Amino acid sequence: MGLRGYFLVRWAQSAVTAFLVISFNFFLFRVLPGDPVRLLTREWLFDPETRLGLLRLYGLDKPLYMQYLIYIWNIFRGDWGLSFVYRVNVLNLVLERLLNTVLLVGPALVLAIVVGVGLGLLCASKGGKVDATGLAFSALSWAAPTFWVGMILLMAFSVILRLFPISGMTTMGVTYASSVDRVLDMVSHMILPLATLILVLLGEYALIMRESVIGVLGEDYILTAKAKGASRSRILRRYVLPNSILPIISIIAIRMGLVVSGTIQVETVFGWPGMGLLIFDSLLMRDYPVLQGIFLLVCLVVIFANLAADLLYAYVDPRVKY
């Protein structure tokens, strides 16, 4: 199979997977316990006709197979439904919260990747006490519960030292003198959740990078480069890093879903109004359309991020082409 055929096969596989995810997305939230309309109407306050009107409004009065067909049709024409709780279009609500999440999680992912890859490369190339210390820190970072790290930072820097705000994205009720003041206030709210995400994410990248570098250092071409008198820095930069970074590409593709969904624990602990907090609130309220919209968006991003990673693999690693 040539490179073009490989691309076409991967595109087809991704399209089929996306359709299966859309179907699974519909049925997944229908099996959750609880009646969303009953929660909304509080039957002791509304008569049966009002409740029936809400059922018709949200399309819940139709048979399940009809709901499924309507759902598939609406998805492909861009109508993701109406939120039970917020009474707004789901797509508009999700995109509004998505911007807040990307603002927080995007820089956290970039910094975690850079620091984690650098730490893994340093540990594998130095060895000894540097490797042992870096390995212990990376393992602790990977194993630490996200909410626990967030609570520790919140208690230390917000409650005890009072250096940063406790929660939210901006200070409520404040009139800013300029856009610069607004940005500075937002940055002060962002520092602790950003630090939490970096601390809990970098360990994974460091451990994977370390193992990858150790494997590459044992290859014959590294020994050949050393025999030719290549400097250590040149070997690391020219041979080790490009060949060790390949597993990180797959991890980055998987983590792209994090950019969309945010982290429920971090956004809940710090009250950051992003996708993670929206997921948490929607689960409590049985807001099916919002949950479906978020789940669908996350899955589609992960699917096509993995597709992009596979295509990038074929470009970076010549072995994939054959």
C-alpha positions as CSV (number, residue, x, y, z in Angstrom):
1,M,0.0,0.0,0.0
2,G,1.4,3.4,-1.0
3,L,1.3,6.5,1.1
4,R,-1.8,7.8,-0.8
5,G,-3.7,4.6,-0.1
6,Y,-2.7,4.7,3.6
7,F,-4.1,8.2,3.8
8,L,-7.4,7.2,2.2
9,V,-7.8,4.2,4.5
10,R,-7.1,6.2,7.6
11,W,-9.7,8.9,6.4
12,A,-12.3,6.2,5.8
13,Q,-11.6,4.5,9.2
14,S,-11.9,7.9,11.0
15,A,-15.2,8.7,9.2
16,V,-16.7,5.3,10.2
17,T,-15.5,5.8,13.8
18,A,-17.0,9.2,13.9
19,F,-20.4,7.9,12.8
20,L,-20.3,5.1,15.4
21,V,-19.4,7.7,18.1
22,I,-22.4,9.8,17.1
23,S,-24.7,6.8,17.4
24,F,-23.2,5.8,20.7
25,N,-23.5,9.4,21.9
26,F,-27.3,9.3,21.4
27,F,-27.9,6.1,23.4
28,L,-25.3,6.6,26.1
29,F,-27.2,9.4,27.9
30,R,-30.6,7.8,27.4
31,V,-29.6,5.0,29.9
32,L,-28.8,7.5,32.7
33,P,-31.2,7.3,35.6
34,G,-33.7,10.1,36.1
35,D,-36.3,11.9,34.0
36,P,-35.0,15.3,32.9
37,V,-38.5,16.7,32.2
38,R,-39.6,15.7,35.7
39,L,-36.6,17.5,37.1
40,L,-37.5,20.6,35.1
41,T,-41.2,20.7,35.6
42,R,-41.4,19.6,39.3
43,E,-44.7,17.9,38.6
44,W,-46.4,19.2,41.7
45,L,-46.2,22.7,40.2
46,F,-47.2,22.0,36.6
47,D,-50.2,20.3,35.1
48,P,-49.8,17.3,32.8
49,E,-50.5,19.4,29.7
50,T,-47.5,21.6,30.4
51,R,-45.3,18.6,31.0
52,L,-46.5,17.1,27.7
53,G,-45.7,20.4,25.9
54,L,-42.1,20.2,27.2
55,L,-41.9,16.6,26.0
56,R,-42.9,17.8,22.6
57,L,-40.6,20.8,22.7
58,Y,-37.5,18.6,23.3
59,G,-38.7,15.7,21.1
60,L,-39.0,13.3,24.0
61,D,-42.6,12.3,23.2
62,K,-41.5,10.4,20.0
63,P,-40.3,6.7,19.9
64,L,-36.6,6.1,20.6
65,Y,-35.8,5.2,16.9
66,M,-37.5,8.4,15.7
67,Q,-35.5,10.4,18.3
68,Y,-32.3,8.8,16.9
69,L,-33.1,9.6,13.3
70,I,-34.0,13.2,14.1
71,Y,-30.8,13.4,16.2
72,I,-28.6,12.1,13.3
73,W,-30.2,14.5,10.9
74,N,-29.8,17.5,13.2
75,I,-26.2,16.7,13.9
76,F,-25.3,16.8,10.2
77,R,-27.1,20.1,9.7
78,G,-25.5,21.8,12.7
79,D,-28.5,21.7,15.2
80,W,-27.2,20.2,18.4
81,G,-30.4,20.8,20.4
82,L,-31.6,23.1,23.1
83,S,-30.3,22.9,26.6
84,F,-32.8,21.8,29.2
85,V,-31.3,24.1,31.9
86,Y,-29.8,27.1,30.1
87,R,-32.5,27.3,27.5
88,V,-30.0,28.2,24.8
89,N,-28.6,26.5,21.7
90,V,-26.2,23.8,22.8
91,L,-23.6,24.6,20.1
92,N,-23.5,28.3,21.1
93,L,-23.2,27.3,24.8
94,V,-20.4,24.8,24.2
95,L,-18.4,27.1,22.0
96,E,-18.6,29.9,24.6
97,R,-17.3,27.6,27.3
98,L,-14.8,26.0,24.9
99,L,-13.0,29.4,24.5
100,N,-12.5,29.6,28.3
101,T,-11.2,26.1,28.5
102,V,-8.8,26.5,25.6
103,L,-7.5,29.7,27.2
104,L,-6.6,27.6,30.3
105,V,-5.7,24.1,29.0
106,G,-4.0,25.1,25.8
107,P,-1.0,26.9,27.5
108,A,-0.9,24.2,30.2
109,L,-0.6,21.4,27.6
110,V,2.1,23.3,25.7
111,L,4.2,24.0,28.8
112,A,3.7,20.4,30.2
113,I,4.9,18.9,26.9
114,V,7.9,21.2,26.7
115,V,8.9,20.7,30.4
116,G,8.1,17.0,30.3
117,V,10.0,16.2,27.1
118,G,13.0,18.2,28.4
119,L,12.9,16.5,31.8
120,G,12.7,13.0,30.2
121,L,15.6,13.8,27.8
122,L,17.7,15.1,30.7
123,C,17.0,12.1,33.0
124,A,17.8,9.5,30.3
125,S,20.9,11.3,29.0
126,K,22.4,12.2,32.4
127,G,21.6,9.1,34.5
128,G,22.7,8.7,38.1
129,K,21.2,10.9,40.7
130,V,19.6,13.3,38.1
131,D,17.8,10.3,36.6
132,A,16.6,9.0,40.0
133,T,15.4,12.4,41.1
134,G,13.6,13.2,37.9
135,L,12.1,9.7,37.7
136,A,10.7,10.1,41.3
137,F,9.3,13.5,40.6
138,S,7.7,12.4,37.3
139,A,6.1,9.3,38.9
140,L,4.7,11.4,41.7
141,S,3.4,14.0,39.2
142,W,1.7,11.3,37.2
143,A,0.2,9.5,40.2
144,A,-1.0,12.6,42.1
145,P,-4.8,13.1,42.0
146,T,-5.6,16.3,40.1
147,F,-8.1,17.6,42.7
148,W,-5.6,17.0,45.5
149,V,-2.9,19.0,43.8
150,G,-5.4,21.8,43.1
151,M,-6.7,21.9,46.7
152,I,-3.1,22.0,48.1
153,L,-2.2,24.9,45.8
154,L,-5.5,26.6,46.6
155,M,-5.0,26.3,50.3
156,A,-1.3,27.4,50.3
157,F,-1.4,30.3,47.9
158,S,-5.0,31.6,48.1
159,V,-6.1,30.9,51.7
160,I,-2.9,31.0,53.7
161,L,-0.6,33.4,51.7
162,R,-3.5,35.2,49.9
163,L,-1.4,35.7,46.8
164,F,-4.0,34.6,44.2
165,P,-7.9,34.7,43.9
166,I,-9.7,31.6,45.2
167,S,-12.0,30.9,42.2
168,G,-13.5,32.2,39.0
169,M,-12.1,33.6,35.8
170,T,-12.3,37.3,36.8
171,T,-13.2,39.3,39.9
172,M,-16.9,39.8,40.1
173,G,-18.3,43.3,40.4
174,V,-15.1,45.0,39.5
175,T,-15.0,47.8,36.9
176,Y,-11.7,47.7,35.0
177,A,-9.9,51.0,34.1
178,S,-8.5,49.4,30.9
179,S,-8.3,46.2,29.0
180,V,-4.8,45.7,30.5
181,D,-6.3,45.6,34.0
182,R,-8.8,43.0,32.9
183,V,-6.1,40.8,31.4
184,L,-3.9,41.1,34.5
185,D,-6.9,40.1,36.7
186,M,-7.6,37.1,34.4
187,V,-4.0,36.0,34.6
188,S,-4.0,36.2,38.4
189,H,-7.1,33.8,38.4
190,M,-5.4,31.5,35.8
191,I,-2.0,30.9,37.5
192,L,-3.1,28.3,40.1
193,P,-5.3,26.1,37.8
194,L,-2.6,26.5,35.1
195,A,0.1,25.3,37.6
196,T,-2.1,22.4,38.7
197,L,-2.6,21.2,35.1
198,I,1.1,21.5,34.3
199,L,2.1,19.6,37.5
200,V,-0.3,16.7,36.8
201,L,0.4,16.4,33.1
202,L,4.2,16.8,32.7
203,G,5.0,13.5,34.5
204,E,3.4,11.4,31.8
205,Y,5.4,13.1,29.0
206,A,8.6,12.9,31.1
207,L,8.3,9.1,31.8
208,I,7.4,8.3,28.2
209,M,10.2,10.5,26.8
210,R,12.7,9.0,29.2
211,E,11.9,5.4,28.1
212,S,12.0,6.4,24.5
213,V,15.4,8.1,24.8
214,I,16.9,5.1,26.7
215,G,15.7,2.9,23.8
216,V,17.2,5.1,21.1
217,L,20.5,5.5,22.9
218,G,21.0,1.8,22.5
219,E,20.6,1.8,18.7
220,D,23.5,1.1,16.4
221,Y,23.4,4.4,14.7
222,I,24.0,6.2,18.0
223,L,27.1,4.0,18.6
224,T,28.2,4.8,15.0
225,A,27.8,8.5,15.6
226,K,29.9,8.3,18.8
227,A,32.6,6.3,17.0
228,K,32.8,9.1,14.4
229,G,33.5,11.6,17.2
230,A,30.1,13.5,17.2
231,S,29.7,15.6,20.2
232,R,27.1,14.7,22.9
233,S,24.9,17.7,22.2
234,R,24.9,17.0,18.5
235,I,23.9,13.3,19.1
236,L,21.1,14.4,21.3
237,R,19.9,17.1,19.0
238,R,20.4,15.4,15.6
239,Y,19.7,11.7,16.3
240,V,18.1,11.1,19.8
241,L,15.5,13.8,20.0
242,P,13.9,13.3,16.5
243,N,13.6,9.6,17.0
244,S,12.5,9.7,20.6
245,I,9.7,12.2,20.0
246,L,7.5,9.9,18.0
247,P,5.6,8.3,20.9
248,I,4.9,11.8,22.2
249,I,3.0,12.6,19.0
250,S,0.4,9.9,19.9
251,I,0.1,11.1,23.4
252,I,-0.5,14.7,22.2
253,A,-3.2,13.4,19.9
254,I,-5.0,11.7,22.7
255,R,-4.6,14.7,25.0
256,M,-6.3,16.9,22.4
257,G,-9.6,15.8,23.9
258,L,-8.4,17.5,27.1
259,V,-8.3,20.9,25.3
260,V,-12.0,20.5,24.4
261,S,-13.4,19.0,27.6
262,G,-11.0,20.7,30.0
263,T,-10.5,18.9,33.3
264,I,-13.6,18.6,35.4
265,Q,-11.6,18.4,38.6
266,V,-9.5,21.5,38.0
267,E,-12.3,23.6,36.7
268,T,-14.6,22.5,39.6
269,V,-12.0,23.2,42.3
270,F,-11.1,26.6,41.0
271,G,-14.6,27.5,39.7
272,W,-13.2,28.1,36.1
273,P,-16.2,28.6,33.8
274,G,-15.1,26.2,31.1
275,M,-16.2,22.9,29.6
276,G,-15.2,20.8,32.6
277,L,-17.4,22.8,34.9
278,L,-20.2,22.7,32.3
279,I,-19.9,18.9,32.2
280,F,-20.2,18.7,36.0
281,D,-23.2,20.9,36.2
282,S,-24.9,19.2,33.3
283,L,-24.5,15.8,34.9
284,L,-26.1,17.0,38.0
285,M,-29.0,18.6,36.1
286,R,-29.5,15.7,33.6
287,D,-29.0,18.2,30.8
288,Y,-28.8,15.5,28.0
289,P,-28.4,17.8,25.0
290,V,-25.4,19.6,26.6
291,L,-23.8,16.3,27.6
292,Q,-24.3,14.9,24.2
293,G,-22.8,18.0,22.5
294,I,-19.7,18.0,24.7
295,F,-19.2,14.2,24.4
296,L,-19.6,14.4,20.6
297,L,-17.2,17.3,20.3
298,V,-14.5,15.7,22.5
299,C,-14.8,12.4,20.6
300,L,-14.6,14.0,17.1
301,V,-11.5,16.1,18.2
302,V,-9.8,12.9,19.5
303,I,-10.6,10.9,16.4
304,F,-9.3,13.5,13.9
305,A,-6.3,14.4,16.2
306,N,-5.3,10.7,16.0
307,L,-5.8,10.9,12.3
308,A,-3.5,13.9,12.1
309,A,-1.0,12.0,14.3
310,D,-1.0,9.0,12.0
311,L,-0.5,11.2,8.9
312,L,2.3,13.1,10.7
313,Y,3.9,9.7,11.6
314,A,3.9,8.8,7.9
315,Y,5.6,12.1,7.2
316,V,8.2,12.0,10.1
317,D,8.9,8.2,10.1
318,P,9.8,6.8,6.7
319,R,9.1,3.2,8.0
320,V,5.4,4.0,8.1
321,K,5.3,4.7,4.4
322,Y,6.2,1.1,3.6
